[in-house]
């Protein structure tokens, strides 16, 4: 796992190719990231299905309840399948844009 922390956001990139091991590692080290916005970059993982993405749903819900952003970056995926309570985008740039918008919304009290 590659960790890149910039300001109030941390990008966690899966470098192993095993989505389940990646999720377990993040859950194990969650306390290190709980005060930051999180971007999960799994663009190098090919053939991810909806169940793979949904395996992060409980972690996403937990993080978003603490008023922090949780965005997953997945390439080659049908984004319409993802439930509304989870944010999945195709690029890291779009993930940063979403976090910026959510930060503004939180600052304004939405």
C-alpha positions as CSV (number, residue, x, y, z in Angstrom):
1,X,0.0,0.0,0.0
2,X,1.3,3.4,-1.0
3,X,0.3,6.3,1.3
4,X,0.4,9.9,0.1
5,X,-0.7,12.6,2.6
6,X,-1.3,16.1,1.4
7,X,-2.9,18.6,3.7
8,X,-6.2,17.3,5.0
9,X,-6.4,14.3,2.6
10,X,-4.6,11.0,2.4
11,X,-4.5,8.9,-0.8
12,X,-4.1,5.1,-0.2
13,X,-3.1,3.2,-3.3
14,X,-3.4,-0.5,-3.6
15,X,-0.1,-1.9,-4.8
16,X,-0.6,-5.6,-4.1
17,X,-3.5,-6.3,-6.5
18,X,-5.5,-8.1,-3.8
19,X,-8.5,-6.0,-2.9
20,X,-9.4,-8.0,0.2
21,X,-5.9,-7.7,1.7
22,X,-6.0,-3.9,0.9
23,X,-9.3,-3.5,2.7
24,X,-8.0,-5.5,5.7
25,X,-4.9,-3.4,5.9
26,X,-6.9,-0.1,5.8
27,X,-9.2,-1.4,8.5
28,X,-6.2,-2.4,10.6
29,X,-4.5,1.0,10.2
30,X,-7.7,3.1,10.2
31,X,-6.8,5.1,13.3
32,X,-3.9,6.6,11.4
33,X,-6.2,8.0,8.8
34,X,-9.5,8.7,10.7
35,X,-8.9,12.5,11.0
36,X,-8.2,12.9,7.3
37,X,-10.3,12.7,4.1
38,X,-9.5,9.4,2.4
39,X,-9.1,8.6,-1.3
40,X,-8.7,4.9,-2.1
41,X,-7.0,4.5,-5.4
42,X,-7.7,1.0,-6.8
43,X,-7.2,2.0,-10.5
44,X,-4.5,-0.6,-11.0
45,X,-6.9,-3.4,-9.9
46,X,-8.6,-4.8,-13.0
47,X,-11.9,-6.6,-13.1
48,X,-13.3,-5.2,-9.9
49,X,-17.0,-5.9,-9.4
50,X,-19.7,-4.3,-7.5
51,X,-19.2,-6.6,-4.5
52,X,-15.5,-5.6,-4.3
53,X,-16.5,-2.0,-4.2
54,X,-19.3,-2.6,-1.7
55,X,-16.9,-4.4,0.6
56,X,-15.7,-0.9,1.6
57,X,-19.3,0.4,2.3
58,X,-19.2,0.0,6.1
59,X,-15.8,1.7,6.3
60,X,-17.1,4.5,4.0
61,X,-20.2,5.0,6.2
62,X,-18.1,5.0,9.4
63,X,-15.8,7.6,8.0
64,X,-18.5,9.9,6.6
65,X,-20.3,9.9,9.9
66,X,-17.2,11.5,11.4
67,X,-17.7,14.4,8.9
68,X,-14.8,13.3,6.6
69,X,-14.8,12.5,2.9
70,X,-14.3,8.9,1.7
71,X,-13.9,8.6,-2.1
72,X,-12.9,5.5,-4.1
73,X,-11.2,5.7,-7.4
74,X,-12.0,2.8,-9.7
75,X,-11.3,2.5,-13.4
76,X,-13.4,0.6,-15.9
77,X,-16.5,0.3,-13.7
78,X,-20.3,0.9,-14.1
79,X,-20.6,3.9,-11.7
80,X,-24.4,3.7,-11.9
81,X,-24.4,0.5,-9.9
82,X,-23.0,2.1,-6.8
83,X,-25.4,3.1,-4.0
84,X,-25.8,6.8,-3.3
85,X,-24.2,6.6,0.1
86,X,-20.8,5.7,-1.4
87,X,-18.7,7.9,-3.7
88,X,-16.9,6.1,-6.5
89,X,-15.2,8.1,-9.3
90,X,-12.9,7.3,-12.3
91,X,-9.9,9.6,-11.6
92,X,-7.9,10.8,-8.6
93,X,-8.4,14.4,-9.8
94,X,-12.2,14.0,-9.6
95,X,-11.8,12.5,-6.1
96,X,-9.9,15.7,-5.0
97,X,-12.6,17.8,-6.6
98,X,-15.3,16.0,-4.7
99,X,-13.5,16.3,-1.4
100,X,-13.0,20.1,-2.0
101,X,-16.8,20.5,-2.7
102,X,-17.6,18.4,0.4
103,X,-15.2,20.5,2.5
104,X,-17.0,23.7,1.3
105,X,-20.4,22.2,2.2
106,X,-19.2,21.3,5.7
107,X,-17.7,24.8,6.2
108,X,-21.1,26.2,5.2
109,X,-22.9,23.9,7.6
110,X,-24.7,21.6,5.1
